[in-house]
Amino acid sequence: MDSRLPRDRVSCALFTQNYRVNGMIAVTGAGLVGVVNDPTDSFIELEDASLVRLHRPQEIVAQFTVWSMVKARIIALLCEKTSDLGRITVVRAGFTRQISYRIWASLLGFEMFGVLESPGKFDFSSQMFQGTRQFTPLFNATLIPVFFPQLVTRSPAILFNRQMIEGIGVISEVEEPAVEERKTSGTGGLPRSSTGNLPQGGTEPTPRGGTGNIPRGGTGNIPRGGTGPVNRGGT
């Protein structure tokens, strides 16, 4: 990132295969999207960073003034506010209107679901392989580690690494009122825990819409809502 440009710091949480890293990222007017999708840098830096293991969220492994991360190893980045993302432009020939889809995805040790915006009809090939962007936004999103499904994390927006995706299924097309509600209310701050970190929600299931059921394991429905926080490190 050009050090001559004015920068702000935004709070976020990054997930790798083994760790969750909480910290602050310096951004310009392009927002977090501009940072993670900048092709001139293969790494990013977090300030005031703390690391916790996925399976031991209450224990802080290490803390650093600056923690550098390889972008290609990041699975997902959770935002505190949708406005922190910056300007998002995804264009596909022949389509001028963005359509929102509620999707469920699997990606390298995680399950993820939320609202994905696509220019026109959802096309997996275009979403995953067209363009140069490495990270794609998912709104009203939930991220769950496969081996620790009780550790649910929710965020107004997630930037997920397209290279980590194993598969995506569309649950339903999102109604326009729901989209407008997200755009007007999703820019507020995500409630914080007493430690100031992005909180993790509970595991209470919420009914879904859609055209078909999603196969489930023995742990019950895929959670959508839930108010019971899961404590993390520093408490």
C-alpha positions in Angstrom: 0.0 0.0 0.0 1.3 3.5 -0.9 2.4 5.1 2.4 1.8 8.5 1.0 -2.0 8.0 0.9 -4.1 9.0 3.9 -5.0 5.9 5.9 -7.5 4.8 8.5 -7.4 1.8 10.7 -10.3 -0.6 10.8 -11.0 -3.5 13.1 -11.2 -7.0 11.7 -10.6 -10.7 12.3 -8.7 -13.0 9.9 -9.0 -16.8 9.8 -6.5 -19.3 8.7 -6.7 -23.1 8.9 -5.5 -23.1 12.5 -5.8 -19.5 13.9 -8.0 -16.5 14.3 -6.2 -13.2 14.3 -7.8 -10.1 15.7 -6.3 -6.7 14.9 -6.4 -3.5 12.9 -5.6 -3.0 9.2 -4.6 0.4 7.7 -6.8 1.2 4.7 -7.2 4.0 2.2 -10.4 5.1 0.6 -10.5 1.8 -1.3 -11.3 0.1 2.0 -10.5 -3.5 2.9 -11.3 -4.7 -0.5 -8.6 -2.5 -1.9 -6.1 -3.9 0.5 -6.7 -7.6 0.2 -7.2 -7.5 -3.6 -4.1 -5.3 -4.3 -2.1 -7.4 -6.8 1.1 -5.6 -6.0 1.3 -7.0 -2.4 1.2 -10.7 -1.4 1.0 -10.0 2.3 -0.9 -7.7 4.7 0.0 -6.3 8.1 -2.2 -6.2 11.2 -1.5 -3.8 14.0 -2.2 -4.6 17.7 -2.8 -8.2 16.7 -3.7 -11.1 19.0 -3.8 -14.8 17.9 -5.9 -17.6 19.3 -6.1 -21.2 18.2 -9.4 -22.2 16.7 -10.0 -25.0 19.2 -9.0 -22.9 22.2 -10.8 -19.5 21.6 -10.4 -18.4 25.3 -6.6 -18.5 25.2 -4.5 -15.9 23.5 -1.5 -17.6 22.0 0.5 -14.4 21.2 0.2 -10.7 20.8 2.2 -8.4 18.5 2.4 -4.7 17.7 2.6 -5.8 14.0 1.7 -9.3 12.6 2.3 -9.9 8.9 0.2 -12.5 7.0 0.5 -14.1 3.6 -2.7 -13.3 1.7 -2.8 -16.7 0.0 -3.1 -18.4 3.4 -6.0 -16.3 4.6 -9.3 -18.2 4.4 -11.6 -15.3 5.4 -11.6 -11.8 6.8 -14.4 -10.6 9.0 -15.4 -7.0 9.0 -16.9 -5.0 11.8 -19.0 -2.8 9.4 -20.0 -3.3 5.8 -18.8 0.3 5.1 -15.2 -0.9 6.0 -15.2 -3.0 2.8 -15.0 0.1 0.5 -16.2 0.2 -3.1 -17.1 -3.2 -4.6 -17.4 -3.5 -8.3 -18.1 -6.8 -10.0 -19.1 -6.6 -13.6 -20.1 -9.3 -16.0 -20.8 -8.7 -19.7 -24.5 -8.4 -20.5 -25.6 -7.8 -16.9 -26.2 -4.4 -15.3 -28.2 -5.3 -12.2 -26.8 -7.0 -9.1 -28.9 -9.9 -7.7 -28.5 -11.2 -4.2 -28.4 -15.0 -3.5 -28.4 -16.8 -0.2 -25.6 -19.3 -0.5 -23.9 -22.1 1.5 -20.3 -22.9 0.9 -17.5 -25.1 2.1 -13.9 -23.9 2.1 -10.8 -25.5 3.6 -12.0 -26.6 7.0 -14.9 -24.2 7.3 -18.6 -23.9 6.5 -19.9 -20.5 5.5 -23.3 -19.1 4.5 -24.7 -15.6 3.8 -25.8 -13.3 1.0 -23.7 -13.2 -2.2 -24.2 -10.5 -4.8 -23.9 -11.4 -8.4 -24.3 -9.5 -11.7 -27.3 -11.4 -13.1 -27.9 -15.1 -12.8 -25.5 -16.9 -10.3 -22.7 -18.5 -12.3 -20.2 -20.5 -10.3 -17.5 -20.3 -13.0 -17.7 -16.6 -13.2 -17.8 -16.1 -9.4 -14.8 -18.3 -8.8 -12.5 -17.9 -11.8 -13.2 -14.7 -13.7 -11.3 -11.5 -12.9 -8.2 -10.9 -10.8 -9.8 -10.4 -7.4 -8.7 -12.9 -4.8 -11.3 -12.1 -2.1 -15.1 -11.8 -2.6 -17.6 -10.3 -0.1 -20.4 -12.2 1.6 -23.0 -10.3 3.6 -24.9 -11.2 6.7 -22.4 -14.0 7.0 -21.7 -16.9 9.3 -18.4 -18.9 9.5 -18.1 -22.2 11.3 -15.0 -24.4 11.7 -15.9 -27.9 10.6 -14.1 -29.7 13.5 -15.4 -27.2 16.1 -19.0 -26.5 15.0 -19.9 -24.9 18.3 -17.6 -22.0 17.6 -19.8 -19.9 15.4 -18.7 -16.5 14.2 -21.1 -14.0 12.6 -20.3 -10.7 10.8 -22.1 -8.1 8.7 -19.6 -8.9 6.0 -16.9 -11.5 5.2 -14.2 -11.3 2.5 -13.5 -15.0 1.6 -10.6 -16.3 -0.4 -11.9 -17.7 -3.7 -8.9 -20.0 -3.9 -10.0 -21.8 -0.7 -13.5 -22.6 -2.0 -14.4 -26.2 -2.4 -18.1 -25.7 -3.4 -21.0 -23.3 -3.3 -24.7 -24.1 -3.4 -27.5 -21.5 -3.8 -30.3 -21.7 -1.2 -32.5 -19.0 -2.6 -32.6 -15.7 -4.3 -33.0 -13.0 -1.7 -36.1 -10.8 -1.9 -35.5 -7.1 -2.6 -36.8 -5.8 0.8 -34.2 -8.0 2.5 -31.4 -6.6 0.4 -32.5 -3.0 1.0 -32.7 -3.7 4.7 -29.1 -5.0 4.8 -27.8 -2.1 2.8 -29.4 0.5 5.1 -28.8 -1.2 8.4 -25.7 -3.3 7.8 -23.3 -0.4 8.1 -23.6 0.0 11.8 -21.0 -1.3 14.2 -21.1 -5.0 15.1 -21.8 -5.4 18.9 -18.5 -5.9 20.7 -17.6 -8.1 23.7 -15.9 -6.7 26.8 -12.5 -7.4 25.2 -13.2 -5.1 22.2 -12.9 -8.0 19.7 -15.4 -9.0 17.1 -17.8 -11.4 18.9 -18.8 -14.9 18.1 -22.5 -15.7 18.2 -24.4 -18.7 19.5 -25.5 -21.8 17.7 -29.3 -21.5 17.8 -30.7 -22.5 14.4 -33.0 -20.2 12.5 -35.5 -21.3 9.8 -34.3 -20.8 6.2 -36.0 -20.1 3.0 -35.0 -21.6 -0.3 -35.8 -24.3 -2.8 -34.4 -27.3 -1.2 -32.9 -28.7 2.0 -29.2 -28.7 2.8 -27.9 -32.1 4.0 -27.0 -31.9 7.6 -24.9 -33.9 10.0 -25.8 -34.9 13.5 -25.4 -31.4 15.0 -28.7 -30.1 13.8 -29.7 -27.2 11.5 -27.3 -24.7 10.1 -27.4 -21.8 12.6 -28.5 -18.4 11.3 -29.5 -16.4 14.3 -28.5 -17.0 17.9 -27.7 -14.6 20.7 -25.5 -16.6 23.0 -21.9 -15.3 22.7 -18.9 -17.6 22.6 -16.1 -16.2 24.7 -12.7 -15.8 23.1 -9.2 -15.0 24.3 -8.4 -12.2 26.8 -11.3 -12.9 29.1 
